[in-house]
């Protein structure tokens, strides 16, 4: 619960730390399914590039392809090369999944 709260809080360091386990939080159901994607979308626009990168990596667990492509397209143009690289890897993962 504390990790989920940290993702939406004002503490930048806590948000970054919690973002490292974002994928696991989603897969374990710690984030309610109906709000998980929107949370990831918001985090993909976070000021901290590490949080953006981790959000982009987590996008692959969702089924809404059109919405995922929108997030990935934005991340591919990110000013941080690691975020853009994470988006490229996520896109390759989605392409392999069909």
Secondary structure, 3 states (H helix, E strand, C coil): CHHHHHHHCCCHHHHHHHHCCHHHHHHCCCCCHHHHHHHHHHHCCCCCHHHHHHHHHHHHHCCCHHHHHHHHHHHHCCCCHHHHHHHHHHHHHHHHHC
